[in-house]
Amino acid sequence: MQLEESDVILFLVDSEESIVDQDLKLINIIAEQGKPLFNWIK
């Protein structure tokens, strides 16, 4: 999986759509991997 090979994760969210359940699931997977996470809301 690409996540395991990554050093940093950039997670983009569309501010018009807000964060949805699928976004939260992905954020939790990233957090479990212990990777630095940068969240950008545009």
N, CA, C and O atoms as a DFTB+ gen file, in Angstrom:
168 C
 N C O
     1  1       0.839      -1.177       0.000
     2  2       0.000       0.000       0.000
     3  2       0.892       1.252       0.000
     4  3       1.916       1.280       0.682
     5  1       0.519       2.251      -0.736
     6  2       1.301       3.479      -0.848
     7  2       1.422       4.202       0.490
     8  3       2.428       4.864       0.747
     9  1       0.429       4.085       1.327
    10  2       0.449       4.752       2.620
    11  2       1.648       4.297       3.449
    12  3       2.293       5.112       4.108
    13  1       1.940       3.025       3.417
    14  2       3.037       2.478       4.206
    15  2       4.389       3.008       3.735
    16  3       5.322       3.098       4.533
    17  1       4.512       3.355       2.467
    18  2       5.764       3.842       1.912
    19  2       5.918       5.358       2.043
    20  3       6.996       5.894       1.787
    21  1       4.853       6.050       2.439
    22  2       4.854       7.515       2.510
    23  2       5.473       7.995       3.819
    24  3       5.358       7.345       4.858
    25  1       6.134       9.155       3.739
    26  2       6.688       9.784       4.934
    27  2       5.714      10.791       5.529
    28  3       5.660      10.963       6.747
    29  1       4.949      11.451       4.677
    30  2       3.985      12.476       5.089
    31  2       2.735      12.319       4.237
    32  3       2.821      11.977       3.058
    33  1       1.570      12.570       4.834
    34  2       0.299      12.472       4.117
    35  2      -0.342      13.862       4.056
    36  3      -0.460      14.542       5.075
    37  1      -0.750      14.271       2.870
    38  2      -1.505      15.513       2.683
    39  2      -2.935      15.120       2.341
    40  3      -3.177      14.466       1.325
    41  1      -3.877      15.513       3.180
    42  2      -5.269      15.127       3.018
    43  2      -6.073      16.369       2.651
    44  3      -6.156      17.308       3.444
    45  1      -6.655      16.384       1.476
    46  2      -7.404      17.542       0.986
    47  2      -8.900      17.327       1.165
    48  3      -9.419      16.243       0.897
    49  1      -9.588      18.371       1.620
    50  2     -11.034      18.307       1.828
    51  2     -11.676      19.515       1.157
    52  3     -11.192      20.637       1.301
    53  1     -12.757      19.289       0.429
    54  2     -13.515      20.365      -0.201
    55  2     -14.422      20.994       0.853
    56  3     -15.300      20.322       1.395
    57  1     -14.219      22.270       1.143
    58  2     -14.982      22.925       2.206
    59  2     -16.474      23.023       1.895
    60  3     -17.288      23.173       2.807
    61  1     -16.831      22.939       0.641
    62  2     -18.252      22.980       0.288
    63  2     -18.937      21.657       0.621
    64  3     -20.152      21.618       0.819
    65  1     -18.171      20.585       0.681
    66  2     -18.730      19.263       0.964
    67  2     -18.612      18.893       2.435
    68  3     -19.380      18.065       2.925
    69  1     -17.664      19.493       3.146
    70  2     -17.389      19.181       4.535
    71  2     -16.746      17.790       4.640
    72  3     -16.557      17.108       3.633
    73  1     -16.423      17.390       5.839
    74  2     -15.817      16.079       6.061
    75  2     -16.944      15.058       6.188
    76  3     -17.893      15.261       6.946
    77  1     -16.833      13.971       5.450
    78  2     -17.846      12.911       5.465
    79  2     -17.271      11.674       6.149
    80  3     -16.085      11.634       6.477
    81  1     -18.108      10.673       6.361
    82  2     -17.685       9.460       7.061
    83  2     -16.474       8.795       6.411
    84  3     -15.584       8.320       7.116
    85  1     -16.427       8.756       5.093
    86  2     -15.308       8.125       4.403
    87  2     -14.007       8.885       4.697
    88  3     -12.953       8.269       4.855
    89  1     -14.077      10.211       4.769
    90  2     -12.904      11.012       5.120
    91  2     -12.405      10.629       6.509
    92  3     -11.204      10.445       6.711
    93  1     -13.319      10.510       7.461
    94  2     -12.947      10.158       8.830
    95  2     -12.308       8.779       8.904
    96  3     -11.370       8.569       9.673
    97  1     -12.807       7.842       8.112
    98  2     -12.217       6.502       8.081
    99  2     -10.780       6.560       7.573
   100  3      -9.890       5.913       8.126
   101  1     -10.560       7.341       6.511
   102  2      -9.202       7.477       5.973
   103  2      -8.269       8.163       6.969
   104  3      -7.120       7.753       7.130
   105  1      -8.758       9.194       7.627
   106  2      -7.957       9.890       8.639
   107  2      -7.574       8.922       9.757
   108  3      -6.437       8.949      10.228
   109  1      -8.492       8.078      10.185
   110  2      -8.198       7.098      11.231
   111  2      -7.160       6.081      10.776
   112  3      -6.286       5.706      11.559
   113  1      -7.236       5.626       9.529
   114  2      -6.244       4.684       8.992
   115  2      -4.867       5.322       8.988
   116  3      -3.880       4.689       9.362
   117  1      -4.804       6.583       8.563
   118  2      -3.530       7.303       8.530
   119  2      -2.987       7.460       9.951
   120  3      -1.796       7.252      10.181
   121  1      -3.838       7.820      10.892
   122  2      -3.414       8.004      12.279
   123  2      -2.889       6.697      12.873
   124  3      -1.915       6.703      13.626
   125  1      -3.525       5.590      12.539
   126  2      -3.079       4.283      13.038
   127  2      -1.683       3.937      12.529
   128  3      -0.932       3.230      13.202
   129  1      -1.336       4.429      11.349
   130  2      -0.014       4.183      10.777
   131  2       1.057       5.049      11.438
   132  3       2.251       4.795      11.278
   133  1       0.630       6.073      12.182
   134  2       1.570       6.955      12.858
   135  2       2.281       7.917      11.915
   136  3       3.374       8.393      12.222
   137  1       1.669       8.203      10.772
   138  2       2.265       9.104       9.790
   139  2       1.874      10.549      10.087
   140  3       0.759      10.805      10.544
   141  1       2.780      11.498       9.833
   142  2       2.396      12.903       9.954
   143  2       1.279      13.214       8.957
   144  3       1.344      12.803       7.798
   145  1       0.271      13.927       9.403
   146  2      -0.891      14.223       8.569
   147  2      -1.119      15.722       8.522
   148  3      -1.234      16.376       9.558
   149  1      -1.184      16.259       7.318
   150  2      -1.514      17.659       7.104
   151  2      -2.867      17.700       6.415
   152  3      -3.046      17.110       5.349
   153  1      -3.809      18.388       7.015
   154  2      -5.165      18.484       6.466
   155  2      -5.340      19.878       5.870
   156  3      -5.125      20.886       6.542
   157  1      -5.728      19.918       4.621
   158  2      -5.928      21.183       3.916
   159  2      -7.389      21.263       3.513
   160  3      -7.890      20.395       2.798
   161  1      -8.070      22.298       3.967
   162  2      -9.479      22.489       3.617
   163  2      -9.564      23.686       2.696
   164  3      -9.161      24.793       3.052
   165  1     -10.092      23.450       1.515
   166  2     -10.201      24.516       0.517
   167  2     -11.636      24.721       0.143
   168  3     -11.942      25.577      -0.688
